[in-house]
Amino acid sequence: MNFVTNVSVLNSNIVGSSSIAKLLNAAQIDGMTVGITELAPGDELPWSIHGCVEIFYVLSGLAEVFISNQQYPISSGDFVVIPTGHRHMVKNVELETLKMLFIKPPEEQNN
């Protein structure tokens, strides 16, 4: 196993002016996926539920995260943990792009 890896984007999904880019895939780090999500102003990650914990670290920007119908403001430096089975979504409510690191454990690979 490499403990330090220089990565490039493995694949990315672009929807409108927002994107999700995977940096490391399951085979590289014990089944986990790591990537960067960028949401343009006004864009959102739609409501979803996962069979595992989902983790976001806000690199830049301001947004609102909704977890089980509770609203939380998030900004640069915030660490967000979405518990297993909790309905959630993220909405960029500011005029700048929201950039977040995401980490998903192995159970997420099939969702």
N, C-alpha and C positions, 0 to 999 in steps of 0.2 A: 504494500500500500504506500502511495506517495502521501507524505504529510504536508507538503507544500506543492500546490499545483497552479500553474498559469493556465487560465481558461479563456476560451472564446465562446461565443454564443453557439449552443448546440442546435437549437431551433427556436423560432419565435412565432408568436401569433400576433397579428396586427389587426385591430378592430377600430376603424375610424382613425383617430389620431392617438390611440392608446396602444400599448404593447405589453406582452408577457414574454420574457426571454429566459429560457432554461440555460443555466451555466454549467451545472454538474448533474449527471443523471444517476439513476439508481445503481448502475453497475460500478460507478466510480467511488461511491462513499456509502457502503453498507446499506444500500436500498433507499437512501434519502435523495430527494431532489431539491436543488437550490437554484434560485433565479432572481431576476429583477422584474418588478412590475412597474410600468409607468402609465399613469392615468392623466390624460389631458384635462384641463379645466372643465368641470361639469360632468365628466365621465364617471362610470362606476363599475365595480366588480359586482355582478348580480347576486341576488340572494342564493345561498347554497348551504348544504349540510354535508359534512364529511365524517367518515368512520374513523377519524384520527384527529389528533391535535393539529392545528395549523398555526404557524408562527410568522409574524411580519415584524420587520424592523424598518422604521421610517427613516429614509436617508435624507429626503428633502421634501418640502411642501407641507400643506395643511389639508386635513380631510376629516370626515366623520366615519366612524365604524359603528355598525349596528350589530349587536350580539344579543340574540333572543329578545328583540324589540327594545333593548336598552341602547341609547345613543351615547357615544363617547367621542369627544374631540381628540384628534391625534395630530402630532407634528414631528418635525425633525428630532430624532433622538428617542422617540417613543418605541417601546417594545410591546407588541400586541400578541397575546396568546388566546387563540380561539379553542375552547374545550371541545373534545369529541362530541359529536352529535348536536352541537348548537348551531342554529340557523344564523347566518351572518351575511353582511355585505359591507362594502367600502365605497364611499362617494367622495370624490374630489370637489370640495365646495369653494375653492379659491381660484385665483386667476393665473396661478403658475402650475406647472406639471408636478404631480405627486410621484415620488420615486421611492419604492419600497423593496427591500430584500425579502424573499420568502423562503421558508424551509418547510418541507413536507416529509414526514416519515414514510416508511415503506408501505403502510396500509393505503396511502393516498394514490399509489401508482395506477390503480385500476379505476379511479374515480375521475 
